[in-house]
Protein backbone atom coordinates (compact mmCIF):
# COMPACT_ATOMS: atom_id res chain seq x y z
CA UNK A 1 0.00 0.00 0.00
CA UNK A 2 1.35 3.45 -0.85
CA UNK A 3 0.79 6.92 0.57
CA UNK A 4 -2.00 7.68 -1.91
CA UNK A 5 -3.88 4.57 -0.75
CA UNK A 6 -3.36 5.66 2.86
CA UNK A 7 -4.74 9.11 2.12
CA UNK A 8 -7.72 7.53 0.35
CA UNK A 9 -8.34 5.38 3.43
CA UNK A 10 -8.24 8.50 5.64
CA UNK A 11 -10.74 10.25 3.34
CA UNK A 12 -12.99 7.18 3.52
CA UNK A 13 -12.76 7.35 7.31
CA UNK A 14 -13.85 10.99 7.31
CA UNK A 15 -16.70 10.19 4.93
CA UNK A 16 -17.85 7.34 7.17
CA UNK A 17 -17.69 9.51 10.29
CA UNK A 18 -19.70 12.22 8.48
CA UNK A 19 -22.28 9.62 7.50
CA UNK A 20 -22.54 8.43 11.11
CA UNK A 21 -22.95 11.99 12.41
CA UNK A 22 -25.60 12.80 9.77
CA UNK A 23 -27.57 9.59 10.38
CA UNK A 24 -27.48 10.12 14.17
CA UNK A 25 -28.71 13.69 13.70
CA UNK A 26 -31.59 12.41 11.54
CA UNK A 27 -32.36 9.66 14.04
CA UNK A 28 -32.26 7.08 11.23
CA UNK A 29 -29.46 4.86 12.51
CA UNK A 30 -30.05 1.32 13.73
CA UNK A 31 -27.58 -0.51 15.98
CA UNK A 32 -26.68 -2.88 13.11
CA UNK A 33 -25.89 0.11 10.85
CA UNK A 34 -23.78 1.69 13.60
CA UNK A 35 -21.76 -1.50 13.96
CA UNK A 36 -21.30 -1.79 10.19
CA UNK A 37 -20.19 1.82 9.81
CA UNK A 38 -17.85 1.60 12.79
CA UNK A 39 -16.29 -1.56 11.34
CA UNK A 40 -15.72 0.20 8.01
CA UNK A 41 -14.24 3.17 9.89
CA UNK A 42 -11.80 0.91 11.77
CA UNK A 43 -10.75 -0.79 8.51
CA UNK A 44 -10.08 2.59 6.91
CA UNK A 45 -8.02 3.70 9.91
CA UNK A 46 -6.00 0.45 9.89
CA UNK A 47 -5.39 0.80 6.14
CA UNK A 48 -4.16 4.35 6.61
CA UNK A 49 -1.93 3.32 9.53
CA UNK A 50 -0.45 0.47 7.46
CA UNK A 51 0.25 2.82 4.53
CA UNK A 52 1.92 5.36 6.80
CA UNK A 53 4.06 2.65 8.43
CA UNK A 54 5.15 1.39 5.01
CA UNK A 55 5.93 4.94 3.89
CA UNK A 56 7.97 5.54 7.05
CA UNK A 57 9.97 2.34 6.43
CA UNK A 58 10.57 3.28 2.80
CA UNK A 59 11.63 6.77 3.93
CA UNK A 60 14.08 5.26 6.46
CA UNK A 61 15.55 2.93 3.81
CA UNK A 62 15.96 5.80 1.34
CA UNK A 63 17.66 7.96 3.98
CA UNK A 64 20.05 5.11 4.79
CA UNK A 65 20.82 4.60 1.09
CA UNK A 66 21.43 8.33 0.66
CA UNK A 67 23.73 8.34 3.67
CA UNK A 68 25.66 5.38 2.25
CA UNK A 69 25.93 7.08 -1.12
CA UNK A 70 27.24 10.26 0.54
CA UNK A 71 29.80 8.23 2.50
CA UNK A 72 30.92 6.44 -0.67
CA UNK A 73 31.24 9.74 -2.55
CA UNK A 74 33.35 11.21 0.27
CA UNK A 75 35.64 8.17 0.31
CA UNK A 76 35.98 8.23 -3.49
CA UNK A 77 37.15 11.84 -3.31
CA UNK A 78 39.79 10.84 -0.76
CA UNK A 79 41.02 7.69 -2.55
CA UNK A 80 43.97 7.69 -4.91
CA UNK A 81 44.93 4.75 -7.08
CA UNK A 82 48.61 3.86 -6.91
CA UNK A 83 49.60 2.29 -10.23
CA UNK A 84 52.89 1.05 -8.76
CA UNK A 85 51.34 -1.77 -6.79
CA UNK A 86 47.78 -1.56 -8.11
CA UNK A 87 46.09 -0.57 -4.84
CA UNK A 88 44.36 2.43 -3.28
CA UNK A 89 45.54 4.82 -0.57
CA UNK A 90 43.63 7.61 1.16
CA UNK A 91 45.05 11.09 0.71
CA UNK A 92 43.86 12.14 4.18
CA UNK A 93 45.73 9.27 5.82
CA UNK A 94 48.91 10.03 3.90
CA UNK A 95 48.65 13.68 4.91
CA UNK A 96 48.40 12.53 8.55
CA UNK A 97 51.54 10.43 8.11
CA UNK A 98 49.79 7.07 7.91
CA UNK A 99 49.88 4.91 4.85
CA UNK A 100 47.36 2.12 4.67
CA UNK A 101 46.89 0.42 1.32
CA UNK A 102 43.44 -0.83 0.32
CA UNK A 103 42.29 -3.66 -1.90
CA UNK A 104 41.06 -2.43 -5.29
CA UNK A 105 38.88 -5.52 -5.74
CA UNK A 106 37.03 -4.99 -2.45
CA UNK A 107 36.45 -1.32 -3.27
CA UNK A 108 35.46 -1.97 -6.87
CA UNK A 109 33.01 -4.78 -6.19
CA UNK A 110 31.48 -3.82 -2.83
CA UNK A 111 32.63 -0.25 -2.09
CA UNK A 112 34.34 -1.58 1.03
CA UNK A 113 37.66 -0.23 2.27
CA UNK A 114 39.58 -3.37 3.15
CA UNK A 115 43.19 -2.81 4.16
CA UNK A 116 45.69 -5.12 2.50
CA UNK A 117 47.82 -7.28 4.78
CA UNK A 118 51.58 -6.76 4.70
CA UNK A 119 53.27 -9.57 2.80
CA UNK A 120 56.81 -10.89 2.89
CA UNK A 121 58.47 -7.50 2.69
CA UNK A 122 58.02 -3.78 2.21
CA UNK A 123 55.96 -3.21 -0.93
CA UNK A 124 54.26 -6.61 -0.88
CA UNK A 125 50.59 -6.80 0.18
CA UNK A 126 47.90 -9.46 0.23
CA UNK A 127 44.08 -9.43 0.28
CA UNK A 128 42.79 -12.28 2.44
CA UNK A 129 39.31 -11.99 0.93
CA UNK A 130 40.28 -12.20 -2.74
CA UNK A 131 43.55 -14.12 -2.22
CA UNK A 132 45.30 -11.53 -4.40
CA UNK A 133 48.87 -10.20 -4.06
CA UNK A 134 50.02 -6.68 -4.83
CA UNK A 135 53.68 -5.79 -5.33
CA UNK A 136 55.44 -2.52 -5.95
CA UNK A 137 58.28 -2.20 -8.48
CA UNK A 138 60.82 -1.73 -5.67
CA UNK A 139 59.66 -4.97 -4.04
CA UNK A 140 60.00 -6.88 -7.32
CA UNK A 141 63.48 -5.41 -7.85
CA UNK A 142 64.56 -6.50 -4.35
CA UNK A 143 63.23 -9.97 -5.08
CA UNK A 144 65.20 -10.13 -8.36
CA UNK A 145 68.35 -8.92 -6.62
CA UNK A 146 67.94 -11.54 -3.90
CA UNK A 147 67.44 -14.27 -6.49
CA UNK A 148 70.54 -13.15 -8.41
CA UNK A 149 72.64 -13.15 -5.22
CA UNK A 150 71.31 -16.57 -4.29
CA UNK A 151 72.13 -17.96 -7.74
CA UNK A 152 75.67 -16.53 -7.56
CA UNK A 153 76.16 -18.10 -4.15
CA UNK A 154 74.88 -21.46 -5.37
CA UNK A 155 77.07 -21.39 -8.49
CA UNK A 156 80.21 -20.94 -6.34
CA UNK A 157 79.53 -24.17 -4.45
CA UNK A 158 80.88 -27.35 -6.06
C-alpha positions as CSV (number, residue, x, y, z in Angstrom):
1,X,0.0,0.0,0.0
2,X,1.3,3.5,-0.8
3,X,0.8,6.9,0.6
4,X,-2.0,7.7,-1.9
5,X,-3.9,4.6,-0.7
6,X,-3.4,5.7,2.9
7,X,-4.7,9.1,2.1
8,X,-7.7,7.5,0.3
9,X,-8.3,5.4,3.4
10,X,-8.2,8.5,5.6
11,X,-10.7,10.2,3.3
12,X,-13.0,7.2,3.5
13,X,-12.8,7.3,7.3
14,X,-13.8,11.0,7.3
15,X,-16.7,10.2,4.9
16,X,-17.8,7.3,7.2
17,X,-17.7,9.5,10.3
18,X,-19.7,12.2,8.5
19,X,-22.3,9.6,7.5
20,X,-22.5,8.4,11.1
21,X,-23.0,12.0,12.4
22,X,-25.6,12.8,9.8
23,X,-27.6,9.6,10.4
24,X,-27.5,10.1,14.2
25,X,-28.7,13.7,13.7
26,X,-31.6,12.4,11.5
27,X,-32.4,9.7,14.0
28,X,-32.3,7.1,11.2
29,X,-29.5,4.9,12.5
30,X,-30.1,1.3,13.7
31,X,-27.6,-0.5,16.0
32,X,-26.7,-2.9,13.1
33,X,-25.9,0.1,10.9
34,X,-23.8,1.7,13.6
35,X,-21.8,-1.5,14.0
36,X,-21.3,-1.8,10.2
37,X,-20.2,1.8,9.8
38,X,-17.8,1.6,12.8
39,X,-16.3,-1.6,11.3
40,X,-15.7,0.2,8.0
41,X,-14.2,3.2,9.9
42,X,-11.8,0.9,11.8
43,X,-10.8,-0.8,8.5
44,X,-10.1,2.6,6.9
45,X,-8.0,3.7,9.9
46,X,-6.0,0.5,9.9
47,X,-5.4,0.8,6.1
48,X,-4.2,4.4,6.6
49,X,-1.9,3.3,9.5
50,X,-0.4,0.5,7.5
51,X,0.2,2.8,4.5
52,X,1.9,5.4,6.8
53,X,4.1,2.7,8.4
54,X,5.2,1.4,5.0
55,X,5.9,4.9,3.9
56,X,8.0,5.5,7.1
57,X,10.0,2.3,6.4
58,X,10.6,3.3,2.8
59,X,11.6,6.8,3.9
60,X,14.1,5.3,6.5
61,X,15.5,2.9,3.8
62,X,16.0,5.8,1.3
63,X,17.7,8.0,4.0
64,X,20.0,5.1,4.8
65,X,20.8,4.6,1.1
66,X,21.4,8.3,0.7
67,X,23.7,8.3,3.7
68,X,25.7,5.4,2.3
69,X,25.9,7.1,-1.1
70,X,27.2,10.3,0.5
71,X,29.8,8.2,2.5
72,X,30.9,6.4,-0.7
73,X,31.2,9.7,-2.5
74,X,33.4,11.2,0.3
75,X,35.6,8.2,0.3
76,X,36.0,8.2,-3.5
77,X,37.2,11.8,-3.3
78,X,39.8,10.8,-0.8
79,X,41.0,7.7,-2.6
80,X,44.0,7.7,-4.9
81,X,44.9,4.7,-7.1
82,X,48.6,3.9,-6.9
83,X,49.6,2.3,-10.2
84,X,52.9,1.0,-8.8
85,X,51.3,-1.8,-6.8
86,X,47.8,-1.6,-8.1
87,X,46.1,-0.6,-4.8
88,X,44.4,2.4,-3.3
89,X,45.5,4.8,-0.6
90,X,43.6,7.6,1.2
91,X,45.1,11.1,0.7
92,X,43.9,12.1,4.2
93,X,45.7,9.3,5.8
94,X,48.9,10.0,3.9
95,X,48.6,13.7,4.9
96,X,48.4,12.5,8.6
97,X,51.5,10.4,8.1
98,X,49.8,7.1,7.9
99,X,49.9,4.9,4.8
100,X,47.4,2.1,4.7
101,X,46.9,0.4,1.3
102,X,43.4,-0.8,0.3
103,X,42.3,-3.7,-1.9
104,X,41.1,-2.4,-5.3
105,X,38.9,-5.5,-5.7
106,X,37.0,-5.0,-2.5
107,X,36.5,-1.3,-3.3
108,X,35.5,-2.0,-6.9
109,X,33.0,-4.8,-6.2
110,X,31.5,-3.8,-2.8
111,X,32.6,-0.2,-2.1
112,X,34.3,-1.6,1.0
113,X,37.7,-0.2,2.3
114,X,39.6,-3.4,3.1
115,X,43.2,-2.8,4.2
116,X,45.7,-5.1,2.5
117,X,47.8,-7.3,4.8
118,X,51.6,-6.8,4.7
119,X,53.3,-9.6,2.8
120,X,56.8,-10.9,2.9
121,X,58.5,-7.5,2.7
122,X,58.0,-3.8,2.2
123,X,56.0,-3.2,-0.9
124,X,54.3,-6.6,-0.9
125,X,50.6,-6.8,0.2
126,X,47.9,-9.5,0.2
127,X,44.1,-9.4,0.3
128,X,42.8,-12.3,2.4
129,X,39.3,-12.0,0.9
130,X,40.3,-12.2,-2.7
131,X,43.5,-14.1,-2.2
132,X,45.3,-11.5,-4.4
133,X,48.9,-10.2,-4.1
134,X,50.0,-6.7,-4.8
135,X,53.7,-5.8,-5.3
136,X,55.4,-2.5,-6.0
137,X,58.3,-2.2,-8.5
138,X,60.8,-1.7,-5.7
139,X,59.7,-5.0,-4.0
140,X,60.0,-6.9,-7.3
141,X,63.5,-5.4,-7.9
142,X,64.6,-6.5,-4.4
143,X,63.2,-10.0,-5.1
144,X,65.2,-10.1,-8.4
145,X,68.3,-8.9,-6.6
146,X,67.9,-11.5,-3.9
147,X,67.4,-14.3,-6.5
148,X,70.5,-13.1,-8.4
149,X,72.6,-13.2,-5.2
150,X,71.3,-16.6,-4.3
151,X,72.1,-18.0,-7.7
152,X,75.7,-16.5,-7.6
153,X,76.2,-18.1,-4.2
154,X,74.9,-21.5,-5.4
155,X,77.1,-21.4,-8.5
156,X,80.2,-20.9,-6.3
157,X,79.5,-24.2,-4.5
158,X,80.9,-27.4,-6.1
